[in-house]
Amino acid sequence: MKDTLTKIVNVAVQKFGVEYVEVRAQKLFKSMLTLKEERIEAAKEGIENGAALRVLVNGAWGFASVGSFDTEILENAVSDACKMAKAASLKLKNPIKLVESKGFEDNVLAKPKKDPSKISIEDKIGTTLTLAKTVLRYDNRIKGCTIDYLDLVGTNYFINSEGTYIEQDKLYVWSRILATAKENNVFTFSREEVGSTAGYEVFDVETPEVVGERVAKRAVDQLKAKIPKGGTFPAVLGPNVVGVFVHEAFGHLAEADLTLSGSILMDKLGKKVASDVVTIYDDGTVEGAFGSFKYDDEGIPARKTLLVKNGVVVGLMHNRETAQKFNAEPTGNARAEDFRVEPIIRMRNTFMAPKDNSFEELIEDLKFGYYFKSFRGGQANLDGTFQVGIQEGYEIVKGEVSEPVRNASISGNTLETLHKVDAVGKDFELWPGRCGKGQTAFVCDGGPHIRVREVLVGGGA
């Protein structure tokens, strides 16, 4: 593969005179399953091979992708990319420049105990069926269960005209379990995700029986929950909710391409946006985490990036292009879903750093408030407004966790809410998930339990 890709780089430089060229190639084996109740709705296995070529000509990008490693086809793709770049450069006001990066070579190997590509599709179906049976047979009030399963195994290849060549194994195992329950006219919903970059052995820890029962129990328990009072209240947020809040409400604002597009952080670098107890990282180096890797899709080493330190914005997530614009270092956040698309700035493992409070200390002073343990979904806007749905929550009464509530949500302005974080726990959890930004990326988010002095809670009148 190296000889082929080197030849294409030489053609781009010598024949077409590009300023910069990179080629990303992939050889991947992929499995996908969908079960509804105990029926297999879809089962697919296949190989996804291809290459992406990106060139910089006259300060403009050109991009092409092909599902082949044939030299002639790749050379034609380089030609097409160069034509696109030249056409784009005619209307370009500000030529693109990349921050400098040293060339190097590396070979990154995955070493799973259980390689998903060596597990038969029958065994994968067996795992997901066990999950479904565990959920559906937990209680007769469980009415539905949908399970999605995905694994990716293979190698990514990266080469550029600056002397970098990387072979990097890729391994993801992921599953999402959704359950619904009904009693009288009350419907409830429960979801959970399992994700690992270690191997299929994740199901030896997060076994189908354990995960299935956890999902089903949450759905059933919520049937007896009441609608929360609507209004502004103090709240303790669990790591699962903290993660999605940090990811959706703050993380996207700190992706430098979206910052440049008008996020509220554009003029906030070096300024205080949160209380003193808030420190936020995006880290691509957490061992085994779902958003971890050694090199991003521009060949930049992953690193631990400090975004907020003691309430002050100190950094953003960059690719080589935005790093040049901000006079910063690239952070290893350029990621592409596959060879068909260009890399864009994406989060990896995004979290709030723990401090020193116990859970008991977070709730003991609250006469009335809420404990929101698990999220249902979340969204945010560039203006800093956000909403997070809650799938598992409880009242806090006189410093004690009390009755469950259902169909709750929290919303508000990100920066105002971050300023109201007045205590941060000493525990820490990361949760796997998938993030959409035109492309899908595997990520983790999380943190400790935190307390917010007040947040707008959606509920009854």
C-alpha positions as CSV (number, residue, x, y, z in Angstrom):
1,M,0.0,0.0,0.0
2,K,2.8,2.4,0.9
3,D,4.4,2.2,-2.6
4,T,1.0,2.9,-4.3
5,L,0.2,5.8,-2.1
6,T,3.7,7.3,-2.4
7,K,3.4,7.1,-6.2
8,I,0.1,9.1,-6.1
9,V,1.7,11.8,-3.9
10,N,4.6,12.1,-6.3
11,V,2.2,12.4,-9.2
12,A,0.3,15.2,-7.4
13,V,3.5,17.1,-6.6
14,Q,5.5,16.6,-9.8
15,K,2.8,16.5,-12.5
16,F,0.2,18.8,-11.0
17,G,2.4,21.1,-8.8
18,V,0.1,21.0,-5.8
19,E,1.1,22.9,-2.6
20,Y,0.1,20.0,-0.5
21,V,-1.5,16.6,-1.0
22,E,-2.7,13.9,1.4
23,V,-4.2,10.5,0.7
24,R,-6.3,8.5,3.2
25,A,-7.0,4.9,2.4
26,Q,-9.0,2.3,4.3
27,K,-9.5,-1.4,4.4
28,L,-12.4,-2.1,6.7
29,F,-14.7,-5.0,7.6
30,K,-18.1,-3.9,8.8
31,S,-21.0,-5.7,10.5
32,M,-24.4,-4.2,11.2
33,L,-27.5,-5.7,12.8
34,T,-30.9,-4.4,13.8
35,L,-33.4,-6.3,15.9
36,K,-37.0,-5.3,16.8
37,E,-38.4,-7.3,19.6
38,E,-36.8,-10.7,18.8
39,R,-37.0,-10.3,15.0
40,I,-33.9,-9.6,12.9
41,E,-34.8,-6.7,10.7
42,A,-31.4,-6.3,9.1
43,A,-28.1,-8.1,9.0
44,K,-25.2,-7.0,6.9
45,E,-21.5,-7.8,6.6
46,G,-19.1,-6.4,4.1
47,I,-15.8,-4.9,3.1
48,E,-15.4,-1.2,2.7
49,N,-12.2,-0.3,0.8
50,G,-11.4,3.0,-0.8
51,A,-9.2,6.1,-0.8
52,A,-9.7,9.8,-0.4
53,L,-7.4,12.4,-2.0
54,R,-7.2,16.0,-0.9
55,V,-5.0,18.6,-2.6
56,L,-4.3,22.3,-1.9
57,V,-3.8,24.3,-5.1
58,N,-3.6,28.1,-5.2
59,G,-4.9,28.3,-1.6
60,A,-8.0,26.2,-2.3
61,W,-9.0,22.6,-1.4
62,G,-9.9,19.9,-4.0
63,F,-11.2,16.5,-2.9
64,A,-12.0,13.2,-4.6
65,S,-12.7,9.7,-3.4
66,V,-12.7,6.3,-5.1
67,G,-13.5,2.8,-4.1
68,S,-10.3,1.4,-5.6
69,F,-6.6,1.2,-5.1
70,D,-5.8,0.9,-8.8
71,T,-3.0,3.4,-9.7
72,E,-4.6,4.7,-12.8
73,I,-7.9,5.4,-11.1
74,L,-6.1,7.1,-8.2
75,E,-4.1,9.3,-10.7
76,N,-7.4,10.3,-12.4
77,A,-8.8,11.2,-9.0
78,V,-5.8,13.4,-8.2
79,S,-6.4,15.2,-11.6
80,D,-10.1,15.7,-10.7
81,A,-9.2,17.0,-7.2
82,C,-6.8,19.5,-8.8
83,K,-9.4,20.8,-11.3
84,M,-11.8,21.3,-8.4
85,A,-9.2,23.2,-6.4
86,K,-8.2,25.4,-9.3
87,A,-11.9,26.3,-10.0
88,A,-12.5,27.0,-6.3
89,S,-9.4,29.2,-6.1
90,L,-10.8,31.7,-8.7
91,K,-13.4,32.8,-6.2
92,L,-11.4,32.6,-3.0
93,K,-10.9,35.8,-1.0
94,N,-8.7,34.3,1.7
95,P,-6.3,31.5,0.6
96,I,-6.2,28.5,2.9
97,K,-2.9,28.0,4.8
98,L,-2.0,25.0,7.0
99,V,-0.1,25.2,10.2
100,E,3.3,23.5,10.0
101,S,3.6,19.8,10.9
102,K,6.7,17.6,11.0
103,G,6.7,14.5,8.8
104,F,7.1,11.0,10.5
105,E,6.2,7.4,10.1
106,D,4.3,5.1,12.5
107,N,2.4,1.8,12.6
108,V,-0.4,1.5,15.2
109,L,-1.7,-1.9,16.0
110,A,-4.9,-3.0,17.7
111,K,-4.7,-6.0,20.0
112,P,-8.2,-7.1,20.9
113,K,-8.7,-10.3,23.0
114,K,-11.7,-10.9,20.8
115,D,-11.4,-9.6,17.3
116,P,-15.0,-8.7,16.1
117,S,-14.1,-9.8,12.5
118,K,-13.4,-13.3,13.8
119,I,-16.8,-13.6,15.6
120,S,-19.4,-15.2,13.4
121,I,-22.5,-13.3,12.4
122,E,-24.5,-16.1,14.2
123,D,-22.7,-15.3,17.5
124,K,-23.3,-11.6,17.1
125,I,-27.0,-12.3,16.4
126,G,-27.0,-14.5,19.5
127,T,-25.6,-11.7,21.7
128,T,-28.2,-9.2,20.5
129,L,-31.0,-11.7,20.8
130,T,-30.0,-12.4,24.4
131,L,-30.2,-8.6,25.0
132,A,-33.6,-8.4,23.5
133,K,-34.9,-11.4,25.4
134,T,-33.6,-10.0,28.7
135,V,-35.4,-6.7,28.1
136,L,-38.7,-8.2,26.9
137,R,-39.0,-10.8,29.6
138,Y,-38.1,-8.5,32.5
139,D,-41.7,-7.3,33.0
140,N,-45.0,-7.7,31.1
141,R,-45.2,-3.9,30.9
142,I,-42.3,-3.8,28.6
143,K,-43.9,-3.3,25.1
144,G,-41.0,-2.9,22.7
145,C,-37.3,-3.3,22.3
146,T,-35.0,-2.2,19.4
147,I,-31.3,-3.1,19.3
148,D,-28.7,-1.8,16.8
149,Y,-25.3,-3.3,16.6
150,L,-22.2,-2.2,14.6
151,D,-18.6,-3.2,14.4
152,L,-15.7,-1.9,12.3
153,V,-12.3,-3.6,12.0
154,G,-9.5,-2.8,9.7
155,T,-6.7,-0.4,8.9
156,N,-6.5,3.2,7.9
157,Y,-3.5,4.5,5.8
158,F,-2.4,8.1,5.7
159,I,0.3,9.7,3.6
160,N,1.1,13.3,2.7
161,S,3.6,15.4,0.8
162,E,5.4,16.4,4.0
163,G,6.8,13.0,4.6
164,T,4.2,11.5,7.0
165,Y,3.1,7.9,6.5
166,I,0.9,6.2,9.1
167,E,-0.8,2.8,9.2
168,Q,-3.3,2.7,12.0
169,D,-5.6,-0.2,13.0
170,K,-9.2,0.8,13.5
171,L,-11.6,-1.1,15.8
172,Y,-15.0,-0.2,17.1
173,V,-17.8,-2.2,18.7
174,W,-21.0,-0.5,19.4
175,S,-24.6,-1.3,20.4
176,R,-27.7,0.8,21.3
177,I,-30.6,-0.7,23.2
178,L,-34.0,1.1,23.3
179,A,-36.9,-0.1,25.4
180,T,-40.5,1.1,25.9
181,A,-43.0,0.3,28.6
182,K,-46.7,1.1,29.1
183,E,-49.1,0.9,32.0
184,N,-52.6,2.4,31.6
185,N,-52.0,5.6,29.6
186,V,-48.4,6.1,30.7
187,F,-45.6,5.4,28.2
188,T,-41.9,5.4,29.2
189,F,-38.7,5.1,27.3
190,S,-35.2,3.8,28.2
191,R,-32.0,3.8,26.2
192,E,-28.4,2.7,26.7
193,E,-25.3,2.5,24.6
194,V,-22.3,0.2,24.8
195,G,-19.1,1.1,23.0
196,S,-15.5,0.0,23.0
197,T,-12.3,0.3,21.0
198,A,-10.8,-2.7,22.8
199,G,-12.7,-5.5,21.2
200,Y,-15.8,-7.8,21.3
201,E,-14.7,-8.6,24.9
202,V,-16.8,-5.5,25.9
203,F,-19.7,-8.0,26.2
204,D,-17.9,-10.0,28.8
205,V,-18.1,-6.9,31.0
206,E,-21.2,-5.2,29.8
207,T,-23.0,-8.6,29.4
208,P,-26.3,-8.8,27.5
209,E,-28.1,-9.8,30.7
210,V,-26.7,-6.9,32.8
211,V,-27.3,-4.3,30.2
212,G,-30.7,-5.6,29.2
213,E,-31.9,-5.7,32.8
214,R,-30.6,-2.1,33.4
215,V,-32.5,-0.8,30.4
216,A,-35.7,-2.6,31.2
217,K,-35.7,-1.7,34.9
218,R,-35.3,2.0,34.1
219,A,-38.3,1.9,31.7
220,V,-40.5,0.1,34.3
221,D,-39.4,2.2,37.2
222,Q,-40.4,5.4,35.4
223,L,-44.0,4.2,35.0
224,K,-44.6,5.1,38.6
225,A,-42.8,8.4,38.3
226,K,-44.6,11.7,38.4
227,I,-44.3,14.7,36.1
228,P,-41.8,17.3,37.6
229,K,-42.8,20.8,38.5
230,G,-42.0,23.2,35.8
231,G,-39.8,26.1,36.7
232,T,-36.3,27.1,37.9
233,F,-34.8,24.8,40.5
234,P,-31.4,23.7,41.8
235,A,-30.3,20.4,40.3
236,V,-27.6,17.7,40.6
237,L,-26.6,16.3,37.3
238,G,-25.1,12.7,37.0
239,P,-22.1,12.0,34.8
240,N,-24.3,10.8,31.9
241,V,-26.2,14.2,31.8
242,V,-23.0,16.2,32.5
243,G,-21.4,14.5,29.5
244,V,-24.2,15.3,27.0
245,F,-24.5,18.9,28.4
246,V,-20.7,19.5,28.0
247,H,-20.7,17.8,24.5
248,E,-23.9,19.4,23.1
249,A,-24.0,22.8,24.9
250,F,-20.3,23.6,25.1
251,G,-18.2,21.2,23.0
252,H,-19.7,22.1,19.6
253,L,-19.2,25.8,20.3
254,A,-15.5,25.0,20.9
255,E,-15.0,23.3,17.6
256,A,-13.0,26.0,15.9
257,D,-14.8,25.7,12.5
258,L,-18.1,26.4,14.3
259,T,-16.5,29.1,16.4
260,L,-15.5,30.8,13.2
261,S,-19.1,30.3,11.9
262,G,-20.4,32.5,14.7
263,S,-20.6,30.5,18.0
264,I,-20.8,32.6,21.1
265,L,-17.2,31.6,22.0
266,M,-15.7,33.6,19.1
267,D,-14.8,36.5,21.3
268,K,-14.4,34.6,24.5
269,L,-10.9,33.2,24.3
270,G,-9.1,34.2,27.6
271,K,-12.4,35.3,29.1
272,K,-14.4,33.8,32.0
273,V,-17.5,31.8,30.8
274,A,-18.1,29.5,33.8
275,S,-17.6,29.3,37.6
276,D,-14.2,28.7,39.1
277,V,-15.0,25.0,39.7
278,V,-15.5,24.3,35.9
279,T,-12.6,22.7,33.9
280,I,-13.4,21.1,30.6
281,Y,-11.2,18.8,28.4
282,D,-11.4,17.1,25.0
283,D,-9.0,14.2,25.1
284,G,-8.2,11.8,22.3
285,T,-5.7,9.8,24.5
286,V,-8.0,8.1,27.1
287,E,-7.0,4.4,26.9
288,G,-9.9,2.2,25.5
289,A,-12.4,5.1,25.4
290,F,-14.8,5.2,22.4
291,G,-13.4,8.5,21.1
292,S,-9.7,7.7,21.4
293,F,-7.1,7.1,18.6
294,K,-3.4,7.9,18.2
295,Y,-3.6,10.0,15.0
296,D,-6.4,12.0,13.5
297,D,-7.3,12.0,9.8
298,E,-4.7,14.7,9.0
299,G,-2.0,12.6,10.6
300,I,-1.8,14.8,13.7
301,P,-1.1,13.0,17.0
302,A,-4.1,13.0,19.4
303,R,-3.6,15.0,22.6
304,K,-5.4,16.1,25.7
305,T,-6.8,19.5,24.9
306,L,-7.7,21.9,27.8
307,L,-10.7,24.0,26.7
308,V,-11.8,25.6,30.0
309,K,-9.6,26.1,33.0
310,N,-11.2,27.2,36.3
311,G,-14.0,28.9,34.3
312,V,-11.8,30.6,31.6
313,V,-11.8,29.6,27.9
314,V,-8.1,28.7,27.2
315,G,-8.4,26.6,24.0
316,L,-10.4,25.3,21.1
317,M,-10.4,22.1,19.0
318,H,-8.5,22.6,15.8
319,N,-7.5,21.1,12.5
320,R,-4.4,22.3,10.7
321,E,-6.4,25.0,8.8
322,T,-8.1,26.6,11.9
323,A,-4.9,26.3,13.9
324,Q,-3.2,28.5,11.4
325,K,-6.0,31.1,11.6
326,F,-5.9,31.2,15.4
327,N,-2.1,31.0,15.6
328,A,-2.5,27.8,17.7
329,E,-1.3,24.2,17.6
330,P,-3.4,21.6,15.8
331,T,-5.1,19.4,18.5
332,G,-5.7,16.2,16.5
333,N,-9.5,16.8,16.1
334,A,-9.7,16.3,12.3
335,R,-11.9,13.3,11.7
336,A,-13.7,11.8,8.7
337,E,-16.4,9.2,8.9
338,D,-14.8,7.2,6.1
339,F,-12.9,7.7,2.8
340,R,-16.0,9.1,1.0
341,V,-15.8,12.4,2.9
342,E,-13.4,15.1,4.0
343,P,-12.1,15.4,7.6
344,I,-13.8,18.0,9.7
345,I,-13.3,19.1,13.3
346,R,-14.9,16.6,15.7
347,M,-14.9,16.0,19.4
348,R,-13.3,12.9,20.9
349,N,-13.7,12.3,24.6
350,T,-15.2,15.5,26.1
351,F,-15.7,15.9,29.8
352,M,-15.7,18.1,32.8
353,A,-12.9,17.4,35.2
354,P,-13.7,16.1,38.7
355,K,-13.1,18.1,41.9
356,D,-13.5,17.0,45.5
357,N,-17.2,16.8,46.6
358,S,-19.0,13.5,47.5
359,F,-22.5,12.9,46.1
360,E,-23.9,13.3,49.6
361,E,-22.3,16.8,49.9
362,L,-23.8,17.8,46.6
363,I,-27.4,17.1,47.8
364,E,-27.3,17.7,51.6
365,D,-28.0,21.4,51.4
366,L,-30.9,21.2,49.0
367,K,-34.4,21.7,50.5
368,F,-35.9,20.9,47.2
369,G,-34.4,20.3,43.8
370,Y,-33.8,17.5,41.3
371,Y,-31.3,14.8,40.6
372,F,-31.1,14.1,36.9
373,K,-29.2,10.8,36.4
374,S,-29.6,9.8,32.8
375,F,-30.3,11.8,29.5
376,R,-32.7,10.9,26.7
377,G,-31.4,13.3,24.1
378,G,-29.9,16.7,23.7
379,Q,-29.4,19.6,21.3
380,A,-27.8,23.1,21.3
381,N,-27.4,26.1,19.0
382,L,-24.5,28.4,18.1
383,D,-26.1,31.1,20.2
384,G,-25.6,29.1,23.3
385,T,-29.1,27.9,24.0
386,F,-29.5,24.2,24.8
387,Q,-32.1,21.6,25.8
388,V,-31.4,18.2,27.3
389,G,-34.1,15.6,27.8
390,I,-34.0,13.4,30.9
391,Q,-34.9,9.7,30.9
392,E,-34.2,9.1,34.6
393,G,-34.7,11.7,37.3
394,Y,-35.7,12.1,41.0
395,E,-36.8,14.8,43.4
396,I,-34.3,15.9,46.1
397,V,-36.2,16.7,49.3
398,K,-34.5,17.9,52.4
399,G,-31.1,16.7,51.3
400,E,-32.3,13.2,50.3
401,V,-33.0,11.6,46.9
402,S,-36.8,11.1,46.9
403,E,-39.5,10.2,44.4
404,P,-38.8,9.5,40.6
405,V,-39.9,12.0,37.9
406,R,-40.4,11.3,34.2
407,N,-40.5,13.3,31.0
408,A,-38.3,16.0,32.5
409,S,-35.9,18.3,30.6
410,I,-33.5,21.0,31.3
411,S,-32.8,24.1,29.1
412,G,-31.2,27.5,29.2
413,N,-28.1,29.4,28.1
414,T,-24.9,27.5,28.2
415,L,-22.7,30.2,29.6
416,E,-25.3,31.3,32.2
417,T,-25.7,27.7,33.3
418,L,-21.9,27.1,33.5
419,H,-21.6,30.2,35.8
420,K,-24.2,28.6,38.1
421,V,-22.2,25.3,38.6
422,D,-21.3,25.7,42.3
423,A,-20.0,22.3,43.3
424,V,-18.3,19.4,41.4
425,G,-18.0,15.8,42.5
426,K,-14.9,13.7,42.8
427,D,-16.3,10.7,40.9
428,F,-15.9,10.3,37.1
429,E,-17.5,8.3,34.3
430,L,-17.3,8.4,30.5
431,W,-20.2,7.2,28.3
432,P,-19.9,6.1,24.7
433,G,-22.0,7.5,21.9
434,R,-22.2,8.7,18.3
435,C,-22.2,12.3,17.3
436,G,-23.7,13.7,14.1
437,K,-22.3,16.8,12.3
438,G,-23.1,15.9,8.7
439,Q,-20.9,12.8,9.4
440,T,-21.1,10.3,12.2
441,A,-18.2,10.1,14.7
442,F,-17.7,7.8,17.7
443,V,-17.2,9.8,20.9
444,C,-17.3,9.6,24.7
445,D,-18.5,12.3,27.1
446,G,-19.0,12.5,30.8
447,G,-17.5,13.8,34.0
448,P,-18.4,13.8,37.7
449,H,-21.7,14.6,39.4
450,I,-22.2,18.4,39.5
451,R,-24.6,20.8,41.2
452,V,-26.2,23.7,39.4
453,R,-27.7,26.5,41.6
454,E,-30.6,26.8,39.3
455,V,-31.7,25.5,35.9
456,L,-35.0,25.7,34.0
457,V,-36.8,22.4,34.4
458,G,-39.5,21.4,31.9
459,G,-42.5,19.7,33.4
460,G,-46.1,20.3,34.7
461,A,-47.5,23.7,35.7
